[in-house]
Amino acid sequence: MESGSAIFAGVVFALFGGGLLLWTTVRLRQGLPVAHGVRPVMSATLASVAAVAALLLGAWCFAQI
């Protein structure tokens, strides 16, 4: 993988994962739903798993440099 595209992809994944994890945490601490029309535990779990997966993909992209 070229280093330029690996850096770009890593930054995008890291920003998305970090932002989603932060947003999910803030919504849960405020007692607000993470997603409307979905069970609160299910939506928080799915959002957290997606955020951690994005952070792991970002770390993997940075490891390819």
C-alpha positions as protocol buffer text, in pm:
chain_id: "A"
residue {
  index: 1
  type: MET
  ca { x: 0 y: 0 z: 0 }
}
residue {
  index: 2
  type: GLU
  ca { x: 133 y: 343 z: -84 }
}
residue {
  index: 3
  type: SER
  ca { x: 219 y: 548 z: 220 }
}
residue {
  index: 4
  type: GLY
  ca { x: 9 y: 849 z: 114 }
}
residue {
  index: 5
  type: SER
  ca { x: -311 y: 652 z: 75 }
}
residue {
  index: 6
  type: ALA
  ca { x: -238 y: 453 z: 394 }
}
residue {
  index: 7
  type: ILE
  ca { x: -198 y: 775 z: 588 }
}
residue {
  index: 8
  type: PHE
  ca { x: -518 y: 921 z: 443 }
}
residue {
  index: 9
  type: ALA
  ca { x: -722 y: 605 z: 510 }
}
residue {
  index: 10
  type: GLY
  ca { x: -576 y: 575 z: 861 }
}
residue {
  index: 11
  type: VAL
  ca { x: -667 y: 934 z: 944 }
}
residue {
  index: 12
  type: VAL
  ca { x: -1020 y: 895 z: 807 }
}
residue {
  index: 13
  type: PHE
  ca { x: -1083 y: 572 z: 999 }
}
residue {
  index: 14
  type: ALA
  ca { x: -930 y: 711 z: 1320 }
}
residue {
  index: 15
  type: LEU
  ca { x: -1132 y: 1034 z: 1304 }
}
residue {
  index: 16
  type: PHE
  ca { x: -1456 y: 851 z: 1229 }
}
residue {
  index: 17
  type: GLY
  ca { x: -1401 y: 590 z: 1499 }
}
residue {
  index: 18
  type: GLY
  ca { x: -1297 y: 844 z: 1759 }
}
residue {
  index: 19
  type: GLY
  ca { x: -1585 y: 1075 z: 1676 }
}
residue {
  index: 20
  type: LEU
  ca { x: -1841 y: 796 z: 1683 }
}
residue {
  index: 21
  type: LEU
  ca { x: -1708 y: 664 z: 2012 }
}
residue {
  index: 22
  type: LEU
  ca { x: -1710 y: 1012 z: 2167 }
}
residue {
  index: 23
  type: TRP
  ca { x: -2062 y: 1084 z: 2038 }
}
residue {
  index: 24
  type: THR
  ca { x: -2193 y: 750 z: 2167 }
}
residue {
  index: 25
  type: THR
  ca { x: -2038 y: 808 z: 2509 }
}
residue {
  index: 26
  type: VAL
  ca { x: -2184 y: 1158 z: 2538 }
}
residue {
  index: 27
  type: ARG
  ca { x: -2532 y: 1039 z: 2435 }
}
residue {
  index: 28
  type: LEU
  ca { x: -2522 y: 755 z: 2689 }
}
residue {
  index: 29
  type: ARG
  ca { x: -2400 y: 981 z: 2972 }
}
residue {
  index: 30
  type: GLN
  ca { x: -2681 y: 1227 z: 2901 }
}
residue {
  index: 31
  type: GLY
  ca { x: -2937 y: 946 z: 2897 }
}
residue {
  index: 32
  type: LEU
  ca { x: -3035 y: 1020 z: 2537 }
}
residue {
  index: 33
  type: PRO
  ca { x: -3095 y: 751 z: 2275 }
}
residue {
  index: 34
  type: VAL
  ca { x: -2809 y: 666 z: 2042 }
}
residue {
  index: 35
  type: ALA
  ca { x: -3053 y: 582 z: 1761 }
}
residue {
  index: 36
  type: HIS
  ca { x: -3425 y: 651 z: 1750 }
}
residue {
  index: 37
  type: GLY
  ca { x: -3659 y: 356 z: 1720 }
}
residue {
  index: 38
  type: VAL
  ca { x: -3402 y: 98 z: 1829 }
}
residue {
  index: 39
  type: ARG
  ca { x: -3348 y: -60 z: 2169 }
}
residue {
  index: 40
  type: PRO
  ca { x: -3097 y: 155 z: 2365 }
}
residue {
  index: 41
  type: VAL
  ca { x: -2863 y: -131 z: 2454 }
}
residue {
  index: 42
  type: MET
  ca { x: -2863 y: -261 z: 2096 }
}
residue {
  index: 43
  type: SER
  ca { x: -2790 y: 78 z: 1940 }
}
residue {
  index: 44
  type: ALA
  ca { x: -2516 y: 163 z: 2192 }
}
residue {
  index: 45
  type: THR
  ca { x: -2352 y: -177 z: 2142 }
}
residue {
  index: 46
  type: LEU
  ca { x: -2363 y: -156 z: 1763 }
}
residue {
  index: 47
  type: ALA
  ca { x: -2228 y: 201 z: 1759 }
}
residue {
  index: 48
  type: SER
  ca { x: -1947 y: 106 z: 1998 }
}
residue {
  index: 49
  type: VAL
  ca { x: -1850 y: -199 z: 1793 }
}
residue {
  index: 50
  type: ALA
  ca { x: -1846 y: 8 z: 1474 }
}
residue {
  index: 51
  type: ALA
  ca { x: -1632 y: 275 z: 1642 }
}
residue {
  index: 52
  type: VAL
  ca { x: -1379 y: 25 z: 1774 }
}
residue {
  index: 53
  type: ALA
  ca { x: -1367 y: -150 z: 1435 }
}
residue {
  index: 54
  type: ALA
  ca { x: -1295 y: 183 z: 1263 }
}
residue {
  index: 55
  type: LEU
  ca { x: -1020 y: 260 z: 1515 }
}
residue {
  index: 56
  type: LEU
  ca { x: -866 y: -82 z: 1457 }
}
residue {
  index: 57
  type: LEU
  ca { x: -878 y: -32 z: 1080 }
}
residue {
  index: 58
  type: GLY
  ca { x: -709 y: 305 z: 1125 }
}
residue {
  index: 59
  type: ALA
  ca { x: -435 y: 146 z: 1336 }
}
residue {
  index: 60
  type: TRP
  ca { x: -389 y: -126 z: 1076 }
}
residue {
  index: 61
  type: CYS
  ca { x: -354 y: 135 z: 800 }
}
residue {
  index: 62
  type: PHE
  ca { x: -90 y: 320 z: 1004 }
}
residue {
  index: 63
  type: ALA
  ca { x: 94 y: -9 z: 1061 }
}
residue {
  index: 64
  type: GLN
  ca { x: 120 y: -57 z: 682 }
}
residue {
  index: 65
  type: ILE
  ca { x: 331 y: 258 z: 637 }
}
